[in-house]
Each structure stands twice: as structure tokens, then as C-alpha cells.
């Protein structure tokens, strides 16, 4: 899976689950936890409502009230 596909898949996972750890995403996508954290930084820099929260009960979350509508993507955007 290339990076654009992984970023889109990460958004789909975050919409389905309210909170997920970097370790869980790393295992699911076959990358390192550091790569997952870089991907989260990329999504946040693109003004998407995704943040990594530190601590025992932390994880990667999509901020409430700012859901991303993935249904608006056209076929060429999905195939990136």
C-alpha cells in the first residue's frame, strides 16, 4: 500500500473507530509506529481533524464535530 492509499485508509479507520493507537494502525498497515505518527502529522497539516493524544488513555482520534466527508472524493482522488 502506498502512502496516499494509507492516509485515506487511516481516515476511514478513524471514522469507524473513535480512538486507535499508533501501534494498532502500524500493525494494520504494516508500517512502523513512527510512520503512523508522521502520517498523522501530514493529515493535520492538511487541515484534517486528526490528532495524536499522548498518555495512558491517548491514541489517534478524529476530532468531534469536524467529521471528514469521504463520500465527496471522486474516483481519481480515491485512486491516488
MDAnalysis code that builds the backbone (N, CA, C; Angstrom):
import MDAnalysis as mda
import numpy as np

u = mda.Universe.empty(240, n_residues=80, atom_resindex=np.repeat(np.arange(80), 3), trajectory=True)
u.add_TopologyAttr("name", ["N", "CA", "C"] * 80)
u.add_TopologyAttr("resid", np.arange(1, 81))
u.add_TopologyAttr("resname", ["UNK", "UNK", "UNK", "UNK", "UNK", "UNK", "UNK", "UNK", "UNK", "UNK", "UNK", "UNK", "UNK", "UNK", "UNK", "UNK", "UNK", "UNK", "UNK", "UNK", "UNK", "UNK", "UNK", "UNK", "UNK", "UNK", "UNK", "UNK", "UNK", "UNK", "UNK", "UNK", "UNK", "UNK", "UNK", "UNK", "UNK", "UNK", "UNK", "UNK", "UNK", "UNK", "UNK", "UNK", "UNK", "UNK", "UNK", "UNK", "UNK", "UNK", "UNK", "UNK", "UNK", "UNK", "UNK", "UNK", "UNK", "UNK", "UNK", "UNK", "UNK", "UNK", "UNK", "UNK", "UNK", "UNK", "UNK", "UNK", "UNK", "UNK", "UNK", "UNK", "UNK", "UNK", "UNK", "UNK", "UNK", "UNK", "UNK", "UNK"])
u.atoms.positions = np.array([
    [0.852, -1.176, 0.000],
    [0.000, 0.000, 0.000],
    [0.895, 1.234, 0.000],
    [0.639, 2.157, -0.909],
    [1.457, 3.366, -0.952],
    [0.917, 4.401, 0.051],
    [1.666, 5.474, 0.230],
    [1.325, 6.445, 1.273],
    [-0.040, 7.105, 1.072],
    [-0.374, 7.603, -0.111],
    [-1.708, 8.204, -0.277],
    [-2.842, 7.236, 0.060],
    [-2.703, 5.983, -0.336],
    [-3.724, 4.984, -0.009],
    [-3.789, 4.763, 1.499],
    [-2.624, 4.734, 2.144],
    [-2.582, 4.533, 3.596],
    [-3.236, 5.705, 4.327],
    [-2.982, 6.934, 3.861],
    [-3.585, 8.103, 4.503],
    [-5.106, 8.062, 4.392],
    [-5.598, 7.713, 3.226],
    [-7.039, 7.605, 3.043],
    [-7.613, 6.476, 3.893],
    [-6.931, 5.357, 3.929],
    [-7.379, 4.223, 4.748],
    [-7.376, 4.583, 6.225],
    [-6.396, 5.376, 6.638],
    [-6.318, 5.802, 8.025],
    [-7.543, 6.645, 8.387],
    [-7.962, 7.523, 7.474],
    [-9.160, 8.326, 7.716],
    [-10.403, 7.445, 7.838],
    [-10.471, 6.422, 7.010],
    [-11.612, 5.506, 7.064],
    [-11.644, 4.777, 8.403],
    [-10.489, 4.308, 8.862],
    [-10.405, 3.613, 10.146],
    [-10.816, 4.548, 11.279],
    [-10.343, 5.781, 11.237],
    [-10.666, 6.731, 12.307],
    [-12.148, 7.111, 12.312],
    [-12.780, 7.090, 11.168],
    [-14.231, 7.329, 11.135],
    [-14.981, 6.149, 11.731],
    [-14.462, 4.942, 11.546],
    [-15.139, 3.738, 12.039],
    [-14.928, 3.531, 13.535],
    [-13.749, 3.902, 14.029],
    [-13.418, 3.733, 15.451],
    [-13.114, 5.107, 16.040],
    [-13.561, 5.348, 17.239],
    [-13.368, 6.678, 17.821],
    [-11.920, 6.940, 18.225],
    [-11.193, 5.921, 18.618],
    [-9.815, 6.086, 19.072],
    [-9.039, 4.820, 18.719],
    [-7.831, 5.008, 18.214],
    [-6.986, 3.873, 17.849],
    [-5.541, 4.244, 18.181],
    [-4.758, 3.280, 18.593],
    [-3.368, 3.574, 18.940],
    [-2.481, 3.514, 17.690],
    [-1.333, 4.162, 17.809],
    [-0.357, 4.123, 16.718],
    [0.087, 2.682, 16.472],
    [0.218, 1.905, 17.541],
    [0.630, 0.504, 17.404],
    [-0.402, -0.295, 16.616],
    [-1.685, -0.051, 16.876],
    [-2.740, -0.762, 16.149],
    [-2.718, -0.406, 14.661],
    [-2.570, 0.888, 14.368],
    [-2.512, 1.299, 12.965],
    [-1.256, 0.767, 12.285],
    [-0.135, 0.780, 12.999],
    [1.113, 0.282, 12.429],
    [0.972, -1.188, 12.044],
    [0.366, -1.968, 12.916],
    [0.173, -3.399, 12.621],
    [-0.793, -3.588, 11.454],
    [-1.852, -2.808, 11.445],
    [-2.863, -2.940, 10.388],
    [-2.307, -2.593, 9.010],
    [-1.433, -1.574, 8.944],
    [-0.911, -1.115, 7.661],
    [0.490, -1.625, 7.355],
    [1.099, -2.373, 8.274],
    [2.414, -2.952, 8.018],
    [3.540, -1.933, 7.966],
    [3.442, -0.900, 8.803],
    [4.476, 0.128, 8.876],
    [4.878, 0.317, 10.334],
    [5.854, 1.179, 10.575],
    [6.295, 1.440, 11.948],
    [5.356, 2.436, 12.622],
    [5.401, 2.481, 13.948],
    [4.614, 3.458, 14.689],
    [5.048, 4.871, 14.333],
    [6.338, 5.062, 14.098],
    [6.841, 6.388, 13.727],
    [6.251, 6.833, 12.387],
    [6.103, 5.905, 11.449],
    [5.486, 6.228, 10.165],
    [4.033, 6.647, 10.364],
    [3.324, 5.960, 11.233],
    [1.940, 6.324, 11.535],
    [1.878, 7.739, 12.094],
    [2.784, 8.065, 13.012],
    [2.792, 9.403, 13.600],
    [3.129, 10.472, 12.566],
    [4.026, 10.160, 11.646],
    [4.311, 11.102, 10.552],
    [3.080, 11.287, 9.671],
    [2.361, 10.197, 9.434],
    [1.135, 10.289, 8.638],
    [0.088, 11.155, 9.341],
    [-0.033, 11.030, 10.652],
    [-0.967, 11.858, 11.416],
    [-0.571, 13.330, 11.292],
    [0.719, 13.617, 11.368],
    [1.195, 14.988, 11.197],
    [0.847, 15.511, 9.807],
    [0.971, 14.671, 8.800],
    [0.631, 15.056, 7.430],
    [-0.858, 15.373, 7.304],
    [-1.701, 14.530, 7.888],
    [-3.144, 14.765, 7.834],
    [-3.516, 16.058, 8.562],
    [-2.912, 16.282, 9.721],
    [-3.188, 17.500, 10.485],
    [-2.720, 18.735, 9.718],
    [-1.570, 18.640, 9.058],
    [-1.043, 19.759, 8.279],
    [-1.941, 20.074, 7.080],
    [-2.684, 19.069, 6.611],
    [-3.624, 19.256, 5.506],
    [-4.982, 19.752, 6.013],
    [-5.022, 20.178, 7.284],
    [-6.218, 20.729, 7.925],
    [-7.336, 19.704, 8.070],
    [-6.960, 18.444, 8.252],
    [-7.943, 17.410, 8.551],
    [-8.016, 17.259, 10.069],
    [-9.179, 16.937, 10.608],
    [-9.386, 16.922, 12.061],
    [-8.836, 15.678, 12.758],
    [-7.553, 15.396, 12.572],
    [-6.921, 14.208, 13.142],
    [-5.795, 14.653, 14.072],
    [-5.787, 14.102, 15.289],
    [-4.731, 14.437, 16.250],
    [-4.274, 13.178, 16.983],
    [-3.036, 13.230, 17.463],
    [-2.497, 12.172, 18.314],
    [-2.467, 12.715, 19.730],
    [-3.113, 12.013, 20.651],
    [-3.137, 12.401, 22.052],
    [-2.202, 11.490, 22.822],
    [-1.334, 12.090, 23.620],
    [-0.366, 11.319, 24.398],
    [-0.972, 10.825, 25.702],
    [-0.282, 9.901, 26.313],
    [-0.674, 9.442, 27.641],
    [-1.288, 8.063, 27.634],
    [-1.566, 7.604, 28.836],
    [-2.077, 6.255, 29.030],
    [-3.367, 5.998, 28.247],
    [-4.240, 6.966, 28.218],
    [-5.512, 6.801, 27.522],
    [-5.529, 7.567, 26.196],
    [-4.359, 7.850, 25.692],
    [-4.232, 8.579, 24.439],
    [-4.465, 7.680, 23.242],
    [-4.208, 8.223, 22.104],
    [-4.382, 7.496, 20.860],
    [-4.576, 8.498, 19.742],
    [-4.901, 8.009, 18.606],
    [-5.146, 8.858, 17.454],
    [-6.646, 8.964, 17.294],
    [-7.123, 10.194, 17.202],
    [-8.562, 10.433, 17.156],
    [-8.904, 11.426, 16.051],
    [-10.140, 11.344, 15.605],
    [-10.687, 12.360, 14.723],
    [-11.506, 13.272, 15.630],
    [-11.235, 14.557, 15.572],
    [-11.895, 15.494, 16.474],
    [-13.402, 15.488, 16.260],
    [-14.163, 15.543, 17.362],
    [-15.621, 15.539, 17.243],
    [-16.125, 16.815, 16.590],
    [-17.202, 16.676, 15.858],
    [-17.820, 17.829, 15.230],
    [-17.159, 18.268, 13.936],
    [-16.053, 17.628, 13.565],
    [-15.363, 18.004, 12.326],
    [-15.125, 16.761, 11.478],
    [-16.147, 15.994, 11.287],
    [-16.026, 14.771, 10.501],
    [-15.694, 15.100, 9.051],
    [-14.862, 14.297, 8.452],
    [-14.484, 14.462, 7.061],
    [-15.402, 13.617, 6.194],
    [-16.023, 14.234, 5.216],
    [-16.936, 13.529, 4.330],
    [-16.152, 12.900, 3.186],
    [-15.842, 11.615, 3.318],
    [-15.079, 10.907, 2.290],
    [-15.927, 10.590, 1.066],
    [-17.229, 10.730, 1.167],
    [-18.102, 10.469, 0.022],
    [-17.960, 11.528, -1.063],
    [-17.345, 12.648, -0.745],
    [-17.176, 13.708, -1.723],
    [-15.956, 13.496, -2.625],
    [-15.155, 12.484, -2.341],
    [-13.994, 12.210, -3.172],
    [-14.451, 11.616, -4.500],
    [-13.816, 12.062, -5.581],
    [-14.139, 11.456, -6.872],
    [-13.210, 10.276, -7.130],
    [-13.443, 9.544, -8.190],
    [-12.684, 8.316, -8.475],
    [-11.188, 8.583, -8.613],
    [-10.806, 9.689, -9.243],
    [-9.382, 9.960, -9.416],
    [-8.698, 10.279, -8.098],
    [-9.412, 10.904, -7.160],
    [-8.837, 11.199, -5.856],
    [-8.671, 9.932, -5.029],
    [-9.603, 9.026, -5.124],
    [-9.520, 7.777, -4.383],
    [-8.369, 6.917, -4.902],
    [-8.102, 6.951, -6.201],
    [-7.056, 6.127, -6.808],
    [-5.666, 6.691, -6.669],
    [-5.497, 7.823, -6.010],
    [-4.167, 8.455, -5.879],
    [-3.188, 7.517, -5.244],
])
